[in-house]
Amino acid sequence: MNEPPDVSFDGGNLDCGNGLLLLIRRHIDPMRPGQILEILSTETSVEEDLPSWCRLTGNSLVSQSRTGERRSFLVRKGEAGRALPREVPVATVQDAPAPRIAPLSVLGIGSWPRPGWMLRAVHDRLEGRLDEAAFEETARDAVRLAVEAQLRAGVDAVTDGEQRRDSYASFVGGLLENCQLIPLTDLLPYVDDPDAFSEELKALDIPAGEVRHPAVFGPIRRVRPLAVRELAWTRTLTQKPVKVALPGPYLLTRTLWLECVSEKAYSSREALAEDVVRILREELQDLLASGAALVQFDEPVLTEVVFSGGRATRSFMCGALSAKEAPDVELAFARDLLNRVVSGFPRDRTAMHVCRGNWSKDEGVALRGDYRPLLPLLNAVRVGTLFLELCTPRAGELEVLKGLREDCRVGVGVVNPKSDRIETPEEILARAEAAVRVFGADRVLLNPDCGFATFADKPLAASAVAEGKLRAIVEAARRLRGG
């Protein structure tokens, strides 16, 4: 006799490519490993598709039965299943003005390689084996090490290394109401060519079940801060300015908008974008009030819009899972979203980062193209700093940016995080001097092209290499300042 289910829901006539898998994930995630979920369905294709999903996700199909048109499937949640974490209150930080980031300062973009034990904690938390309090204690140790490495290198401003995040962007999906992180394997039915998508995922050298993507089930709301906790702890470790990176509004909207899923909660992606803008404005206000020197919005999908042609590099650009309009329409949409987010806030404390993909050391698989098609947008967004990928030849010539508006600073990428070779101070100095000739010394900041660990599971550099690259930038900056 079959065990009685712990949870049951009726999926009606939905098939696995039209929302059923997302409903399954919504019900199974809060369950404990070993518990049983009953799925009721009248759709015949589920009999064939559900066993495959179970094998991909580490769950077990216990039994299936049929009464008339209604089918019942019993699925036992496996150890790889994910339970929702419990929230720990964020420590408050006294509102304070932030220290200024001076011209020719050296700072990272955002992510830093996680220690092995921190990476295990990220997975244990996602899979329900580590509660939020224990995770936070572990994360604080990892952040301390990341900040200490940056300080040893001599940087002028620090980040927390994004140690708590499973990736630079998807982590938001685990914090918003009516949004949750699901394995990419659950999204295979929603892409045009599942086989090609599966092949692209293999380039990550990470099982697709471990790469998570946010899915929206209802109107999203910020019920807890996204990065205020990160900032609060980092500010206890140093008196230097702290930069916080967040996924930008265009990236988030493209990432969260999945047809057949998001449209059940929103009539259009524009309607979804309204809530994305509101959420990021709330977060930006709290971060600035808590002393963030700079809040950076990451918008790498902008390069996917103009350089990918008809095919996106989906394994990095998770936002490319959603449909897009013509490039001029997309760029106007992205411009307006970011300007709405930062409207009314101090321009000198907001920034945007643009790169062409940062998930593989193979330069041949990343997007390429100079900044010409993005110049109108770069000149129109109302942020005070643009952090741009410029070290790699894929980014084109620096001189293309001569037409960049004069009222913004430029964070110039002078080392390549994809390479294990630590660039010499002489090489970096030459790139920095070229940037000063184009922009003027008072507008230049120096940084890597991108973060050192976009995905938690796929760091592009060892910590020692990352620290060495920052140290080389610091030495180049010292010479540039005449020190």
N, C-alpha and C positions, 0 to 999 in steps of 0.2 A: 504494500500500500504506500502511495506517495505521501511524503510529509506535507502537512498543511502549509500554505504560503504565509510568510510574515507580512508581505505587502502585495496588494493586487491592484491592477488598473486595467481599464478597457481602452484599447487603442483603436477600436472601431474598424474602419476600412482603410486606415493609413498603411502604406507599405514602407519598407525600410528606406526608400529614397524620397519619401514625402513626409518625413517628420516622426515616424515611429521610433527610430533609433534615438532621437533626441528626447522623446518622452521616456523611453527606457532608462536613458542615462539620468534623467531628472529624478526618477524613482529609485534607482539602484545606488546612486552615489551616497545618500545618507545612511544606507544600510550597512550593517557589520558584515565582514567576511563570514561566509557560511550560511547566512540567512537566504531565504528563498523568495524570489519575486515571481508572481504570476502575471503573465501578459495575456490578455484576452484580445482576440482579433478575428475579423471576418475576411481578411485579405489572404488569398491563397498563396501568394508569393512569399509570405513570411515563413512558411514551412521550409523553404529552400534557403532563404537569406539569414534567418536567425542562427542556425548552427554555425555558419561561417563567422558571423559577428562574435559569437561566444568564443570560438577558437582564437580570433584575433585579439580579444580583450581579456582573456584569461578567466572567463566565467564558464560555468558548466550548464549545459542543457540537461536537466534532470529527466524531464518527460514532456510529451505533448499528447493531447487528446482532442477529440472533436465531438461536438454535440450539434447536429444539424449544420448550420453555416458557421457556428461559433467554434473557434479553436482556443485551446488553453495551453500555454507553454509555461513550464516551471523552470526558472533559471536560478542556480545557486551562485551567489556572489563569490568570486575567487579572491585570493590574497592580493591580486593586482588591482582589485577594485578600489575605489577611492571613497573615503568618508569625508564629510564636510568638517573643517577644523572649527574649534571653538575660539571665539575672539577674546583677546586679552585687552583691557583698556590701555589706551595710549597715554604715556606720561605727558603731562602738559609742559610746555616750554614758555617761559616768560617772553612776551612780545618784545622784540628788540630790533633796532636797525642793524643791517648786516654790514660787515666790513667790506670795503670796496676792493674790487678786482682791478689792479692797476694795468696800464698798457704793458705789453710784452710779458705778461704773466704766463706761467706754465701750468696747465691743468689737464686732467684726463677728460674723456668724453662721458664715460659713465661706468660701464661694467668692468669687473676685475675677476680673474679666475678664482673659483671657489675651491677651498681645500676639499679633499675627498670626503671628509666627515661632514662638511657642510652640504655637499651635493647629496649625500645619503639622507641628511636631515630634510632637504627639500622634498625628496621623493617620499620619505616616511610620513611627512606631513600631508602631502597630497593623497597618500594612500591610507591615511587614517591610523598609522602606527605611532604617531608622535603628536602629543597635544600641543596647543598653541603656546602654553607657557614654557614647555621644554624647548620648543622650536625657537622661541624668542631668545632664550638664554644661549642657545647654540649660535644663533645668528649674531648676537652681540659680540661673541668671541671672534667670529669670522670678519665682522666689520672692523673690529679693532686691528686685526692683522692687516686688512686691506688699507686702512688709513695709515698705519705705521709704515707700510711699504712706500706709500706715496710721500710721506713726510721724510723718510730716509732719502728718497730720491731728490728731495728739495723743492717740491712743487709749491706754487703760490696759493692754490685753492685745491680742495679735495672733493671727492665724491665718496659715498659709502660703498662703492663697488657693486651695488645692486645685488648684494649677497642673498637677500631674502627672496629674490625673484627667480622663477623658473625660466623666464626670458625677459628681454627688454620691454616687451609690450603685453604679452598674454596674461601676465600676473594680474592685471586689472580685472580680468574675467572672474577671478576667485574672490573679489572684494565687493563687487556691485550686487545690489539686490536684483533678483530675476535674471542673473547671469551666472554661468558656471563654466569651469574648464572641463573640456572633454577631450579624449584622445583623438588625434587626427584620423585614426582608423574609422571613427564613427562618421567622418565626413566624406568618406570615399563615394557614397551614393550621390553626393551633391556636386561632384566635379564632372566636367564634360568627358574626360578620358581617365577613368580610375586607374587603368594599367599604367599610363604614362605618369600619373601623379604618384603612384607607388614607386616607380623607378626614380623619380625626382627625390623622393623622401630618402632613398637609400644613400644619396650623396651626403646626407648628414651623419652617416655612420651611427645613427641612433634609432632604436626601434620606434616605429611610428606610434606605437601605443604609449610611448613615454613623452612624445611631443604633444602638448595640449593646446587647444584652441578655444577661445571663449565662444559660447553660444547663448543667445538671448531668448528667454522664454516669456517675458512680459516687460512692461515698462521699467527701464533701469533707473536706479536711484543710488546715490552715494550714502550708504548707511554707516560707513566707517571711512576714515582717511585712507588715501592710497599710498602716500609716502611721508606723511608727517612723522610717523614713528621712526622711519629711517633717518630723517633729519634730526629728530630730537636726540637720538643716541649719538649720532656722528658729532653733533655740536658739543657733546660732553668730552670728546676725545681731542679736540684741537680748538685753538682760537683763530685759525685761519678761515677764510671764507669757504662756505660749503655750497656746492652746486648740486641740484637735484634734477634728474632727467625723468621725464614722463612721456608716454606715447602721445603724439600730437592728435588733434581732433580729426584730421582727415584719415590718418592711419587707423585710429580707433573706429571711426565710422565704417571704413572699408572692411576692417577686420570683423566687426560685429554684424554687419549686414550680410546675412546668408539667406538667399531666397528660399522659400518653402519653410523657413524656420523663423527668421526675424519678422517676416510679414504677418505672422500670426499675432505679433504684439504691436507692430507699427505699419502704417499704411504705405510708407515709403522710406527710403534711406534718409531723405531730407528730414522726415519726422523723427527718425532715430537720432540724427545729428543734433536736433534741438536739445535733446537730453544729454548728449555727449558734451556739447558746449557748456551747458549748465553745470554738469559734474566737474569739468575741468576748471571752470571759473571758481567754483567752491573750493577746490583743492588748491588752486593758485593763491587764492586769498589767504587760506590757512598757512600755506608754506611761507609766503612773504611775511605774514604776521609773526611767524615762528622763527624768523631770522635767516631764511634762505638767501644767500647772496645772489643767486641766479637760478631761475627755473627754466630748464631747456626742454623744448618740445621736439621729440624725434619724429621726423617725417621722411623715412627712407622710401616709402612707396611713391613719392613724387618722381623718383627716377624710373620706377617701373612704368609710370604713366607715359613718359616720353622716350624711354630707351628700349622697352621690351618688345615693341611691335605688337603682333597679335598674340604673343605667348608670354606669360609671366614666369619668373623664377619663383614658383610657389613655395618651395621648401624653405626659402628665407622670407619671402614677401607673403606672409600669411594673409595679409589684406587683399592679395590678388585672387583669393578664392571667390571674391564677389565680382559682380559685373561692373563694368565701367563704361562711361561715355567717351566721346572724342577727347583727345588730350586738352584742347583749349577749355572745354567744359569742365573737365576734372580739375585743372589747375585753378580755374576761377572759383570752383567750389572749395578747394583746399585753402585758397587765399582768404576767402570770406570767413571760413570757419575759424582759422587761427586768429584773424583780426577781431572776431567777436569774442574769442576767449580772452585775449589780452587787453581789450578795450578798457580804458580807465585805470589800468595798472601802470606802475613806473616802467617805462620802456627799458631803462638801463638794467633792469633785473629780470628781463625775459629774453629768451634765445630760441633759435631753431637749429636743429642739426639735420644735415642731408648727407647721405652716402649712397653707394650703389650696390649694397649687399655686403654682408659681413658674416658669412656662415661657413666659409670654406677657405683654406689656404690656397686653393687653386684659383689664380686670378682669371683663368680662362672661362670659368663658369659664372663670374659676376658680370653685372651690367656695365656698359661702357658708354661714354659720350661726354662731351664738355658741357659747360653750364649755359651755353647760349639759349637753349629752349626754356630754361628756368629763370633767366634773368628778369623778365617782367614780374614774375612772382616774387623773387628775392627782393626786388625794389619796392614791392607793394605791401609786403607783410610788415606789421608794425611792431616788430621786436627789435631790441637794441643790439643783439649779437647774432651772427650767423656762423655756426661751426660747420666747416665745409671739408669734405674729403678732397685733398689736393696733392698728397704725396704720390699716390699711384698714377701711372700713366693713363689708366682708364678714365681719370677725371679730366683729362685734357689740359690745355695750357692755362697757366695762371692769368695771363694777359687778357683772357676772355672776360675777366671780372673787372676790368678797368672801368666799365660803365656802372659799377655798383654804386648805389647811393652813398653819399658821404657821411650821413648821420648814423651809420651803424658800424660796430666793430666787426672784425672778421677773425674767427678762430681758425687758424691756418693749420691744416693737417701736414705735419712735417716728418712723421714716421709711419710705417705701415704695420699695423698689428697682425697682418697675415703672414709676415715674414719672421722667421726665427733669428735672422741676422739683426744684431743691434747696430743701427746706423751710427756713424761717427759724428761727433760734434761738428766737424768740418762740413760734412754733407748737410746736416741740419741747418747750420749757420748760413750756408749758401741759399737754401730754400727760404729761410727767414728773411735774409737781406733782400731777396727778390720780392717778397711780400711787402716789406717796408717801402720798397721803391714804388710799388703799385698803390698801396693804401695809405702810407704814412705810418710812422712808428706809434703814434697815439691811438691808432685804430686796430693794431695787431695783437692777437693772443696766439699762443703756441700750444699745440695739442696733437695727439695721434689722429690718424684719419677716422678712427671709430673706436668703439670699446674693445676690450681684450677678451670678452666672453659674452657675446650676444645671447647665446643659449647657454644655460647652466651646464648642460651635458656636453657642450662642444666648445670649450675655450680655445681661442686661436693662439694663445701663447701661454707658456708657463709663467708663474708669478715672477720668477727671477728674470725672465726675458722682459716682461712688462715693466718691472722696476728698472731694469737696465736702460730701456728705451726712454723712460721718463727722465732718468738721470742724465742721459745724453742730451735731451732737450734742454734741461736745466743748465748744463754747461754751455750749450750754444747760446742760450738766452743771456747768460752772464757775459759772454764775449760781446754779444750784440749790444748790451747796455753799456759796454766799455768798462766792465768790472774786472 
